Amino acid sequence: MRLTFNKHEKLKSQKAIEQLFAEGKSVSAYPLRMVYLKKDKSIKVGVSVSKRNFKKAVDRIRVKRLLREAYRLNKTMLIDHKIDNYTLMILYISKEMPDFKLVDAKMKTLLIKFKDHISK
């Protein structure tokens, strides 16, 4: 299986994002928070970093890249459990610049918590 993060997996629709934040539920594994909503289509994922916490665009883009890479490497956890019809938004909520080890470990924890939440 190829671990990619293709165009069709990315959450881009403004309507879908607004609906996600209006009706969605969330799980958290500090410094990450995931807002999710069950949909009828395939899984869509977006990442976000607050401008309030990272003033420089360079820093926000770096954190977003780390989040996307951590998701890309760990998305098999969702695929293996047949979780494929959700809209997800992963938010970085800390003010400190992370390293990849931290983001990767917290992404695994977050995906496990998400899996447990939806299996209830």
Residue pairs with C-beta under 8 A, 6 or more apart in sequence:
1 76
1 79
3 72
3 73
3 75
3 76
4 72
5 45
5 68
5 71
5 72
5 75
8 42
9 42
9 43
9 44
9 45
10 44
10 45
10 46
11 17
11 20
11 44
11 45
11 46
11 87
11 88
11 89
12 46
16 39
16 44
16 87
17 46
17 89
19 37
20 35
20 36
20 37
20 87
20 89
21 35
21 89
23 37
24 35
24 36
24 37
24 87
24 89
25 35
25 36
25 37
25 117
26 33
26 34
26 35
26 36
27 33
27 34
27 36
27 110
27 113
27 114
27 117
28 34
28 93
28 110
28 113
29 106
29 109
29 110
29 113
30 93
30 94
30 106
31 92
31 93
31 94
31 96
31 98
31 102
31 106
32 67
32 90
32 91
32 92
32 93
32 103
32 106
32 107
32 110
33 90
33 91
33 93
34 88
34 89
34 90
34 91
34 110
34 114
35 88
35 89
35 91
36 86
36 87
36 88
36 89
36 114
36 118
37 86
37 87
38 85
38 86
38 118
39 85
39 86
39 87
40 85
41 85
42 84
42 85
43 78
43 83
43 84
43 85
43 86
43 87
43 88
44 86
44 87
44 88
45 71
45 75
45 88
45 89
45 90
46 88
46 89
46 90
47 64
47 67
47 68
47 71
47 89
47 90
47 91
47 92
48 64
48 89
48 90
48 91
48 92
49 60
49 63
49 64
49 67
49 91
49 92
50 91
50 92
50 93
51 60
53 92
53 93
53 94
53 95
54 60
54 63
54 95
54 97
59 97
62 97
63 92
63 97
63 98
64 92
66 98
66 100
66 103
67 90
67 92
67 103
67 107
69 100
70 100
70 103
70 104
70 106
70 107
71 90
71 107
73 104
74 104
74 107
74 108
74 111
75 111
77 108
77 111
77 112
77 115
78 84
78 111
78 114
78 115
81 115
83 115
83 118
86 118
88 114
90 107
90 110
92 98
